[in-house]
Amino acid sequence: MRTADSAIRTAAVAAAGLVLLAGCGGGAGGGKDDGAAKRERPGGPARGGSSTTHLKNIPEVGTALRSRIPAASRQVVAVYGAGVNSADATVVLYDKGANGWDRKASWDAHNGRRGWTVHHHEGDKRSPVGVFPLTDAGGVLPDPGAKLPYTHSSAFTPPSYWSKNTRHDFDYVVAINYNRVKGTSPLDPTRPAGQSKGGGVWLHLDHGSGTSACVSVPKSGMRALLRALDPARHPVIVMGDKAHLAA
């Protein structure tokens, strides 16, 4: 099984250029995304713990999206967008134990430079609102200890004509299962719902401002997520602006 998986991932690397051009960083904006990287915020439970440990539900997520979190999921990456037209967000990792959901870490983050949408399409520069499984990872850099299957390849390197501040965006990535085939490398360009619906939506390193559709966090945050996300716990990402999340 491991040999077959490796063969699939190796084949997907051959199509890397397609997914990089059509995916998250595909419209790097010729330098228009420049900005000082936001600092990482310390995560973990707040003092006293009552507001961030043993929670019945993921905070600020209403019934519409909460009902789409699989019953088997024991890890949730929640992306709280600042507003429907904002590129600013906060990413929080939650883990479910016997007594409920515990907040494990949080980071300042970015989403699509034009904000959020429930009808994402290729080139709209907005991130899709929804609940999506997290099953596959990879990057330019070697595996930092990921539990998810990890594709290590230089094919993740952004094209040379992208702005310099995006050169390390894909040092680490986690594929968000929006319009993609789970169980394949993040580089796999297959779009089951069609190319017009977009794809190549990833968690990746932050370069200080909005993305084409992805969610970006600091390098230390990506390393932490890669080491924490466990396929045995069926991790998902719940993402959107606060209004859509709360619906």
Backbone hydrogen bonds, N-H to C=O, Kabsch-Sander energy under -0.5 kcal/mol:
donor,donor_aa,acceptor,acceptor_aa,energy
5,D,1,M,-2.5
6,S,2,R,-2.3
7,A,3,T,-2.0
8,I,4,A,-2.1
9,R,5,D,-2.3
10,T,6,S,-2.6
11,A,7,A,-2.1
12,A,8,I,-1.8
13,V,9,R,-1.4
14,A,10,T,-0.7
14,A,11,A,-0.8
15,A,12,A,-1.7
16,A,13,V,-1.9
18,L,15,A,-0.8
19,V,15,A,-1.3
20,L,16,A,-2.3
21,L,17,G,-2.0
22,A,18,L,-2.2
23,G,19,V,-1.7
24,C,200,G,-2.1
26,G,23,G,-1.5
28,A,25,G,-0.9
31,G,28,A,-0.5
32,K,29,G,-1.7
33,D,28,A,-0.6
34,D,31,G,-1.7
49,G,46,A,-1.9
52,T,49,G,-1.0
53,T,49,G,-1.6
55,L,101,W,-3.1
61,V,58,I,-1.3
62,G,60,E,-0.6
62,G,245,L,-3.4
66,R,62,G,-2.4
67,S,63,T,-2.2
68,R,65,L,-1.4
69,I,66,R,-1.4
73,S,70,P,-1.6
74,R,233,R,-3.4
75,Q,233,R,-0.7
76,V,94,Y,-2.3
77,V,236,V,-2.6
78,A,76,V,-0.7
78,A,92,V,-3.0
79,V,238,V,-3.0
80,Y,78,A,-0.6
80,Y,90,T,-3.1
81,G,79,V,-0.9
81,G,240,G,-3.1
82,A,88,D,-3.1
86,S,83,G,-1.7
89,A,109,A,-2.1
90,T,80,Y,-1.4
91,V,107,W,-2.7
92,V,78,A,-2.6
93,L,105,A,-2.6
94,Y,76,V,-3.1
94,Y,92,V,-0.5
95,D,102,D,-2.5
96,K,74,R,-2.9
97,G,95,D,-0.5
97,G,100,G,-2.8
100,G,97,G,-1.3
101,W,55,L,-3.2
102,D,95,D,-3.0
103,R,52,T,-3.3
104,K,93,L,-3.3
104,K,102,D,-0.5
105,A,93,L,-1.0
107,W,91,V,-2.4
109,A,89,A,-2.7
110,H,216,S,-1.7
111,N,87,A,-2.0
113,R,211,T,-3.0
114,R,125,K,-2.8
115,G,112,G,-2.0
116,W,84,V,-2.7
117,T,127,S,-2.0
122,E,196,S,-2.6
124,D,121,H,-2.0
127,S,115,G,-2.7
129,V,117,T,-2.6
130,G,239,M,-2.3
132,F,237,I,-2.4
134,L,235,P,-2.3
135,T,133,P,-0.5
136,D,175,A,-0.5
137,A,149,P,-2.6
138,G,173,V,-2.1
139,G,151,T,-2.2
140,V,170,F,-1.7
141,L,171,D,-1.7
147,K,226,L,-1.4
147,K,229,L,-0.6
151,T,137,A,-2.0
152,H,150,Y,-0.7
153,S,139,G,-2.0
153,S,151,T,-0.7
156,F,153,S,-1.3
157,T,154,S,-2.1
162,W,159,P,-1.7
166,T,163,S,-2.2
167,R,164,K,-1.7
169,D,166,T,-1.8
171,D,168,H,-1.7
173,V,138,G,-2.9
174,V,203,L,-2.0
175,A,136,D,-2.4
176,I,201,V,-2.6
177,N,133,P,-2.1
177,N,175,A,-0.6
178,Y,176,I,-3.3
179,N,177,N,-0.6
182,K,180,R,-0.7
184,T,181,V,-0.9
188,D,185,S,-2.2
194,G,191,R,-2.2
197,K,194,G,-1.2
198,G,195,Q,-2.0
202,W,200,G,-0.6
203,L,174,V,-2.8
204,H,215,V,-2.0
205,L,169,D,-2.3
205,L,172,Y,-0.6
206,D,217,V,-1.9
211,T,111,N,-2.0
212,S,24,C,-1.0
215,V,202,W,-2.4
216,S,110,H,-2.4
217,V,204,H,-2.3
222,M,218,P,-2.2
223,R,219,K,-2.4
224,A,220,S,-2.1
225,L,221,G,-2.6
226,L,222,M,-2.7
227,R,223,R,-1.9
228,A,224,A,-1.3
229,L,225,L,-3.1
233,R,230,D,-2.5
234,H,231,P,-1.3
236,V,75,Q,-1.8
237,I,132,F,-3.0
238,V,77,V,-2.5
239,M,130,G,-2.6
239,M,237,I,-0.5
240,G,79,V,-1.5
242,K,81,G,-1.7
245,L,241,D,-2.7
246,A,242,K,-1.9
247,A,243,A,-0.7
247,A,244,H,-0.7
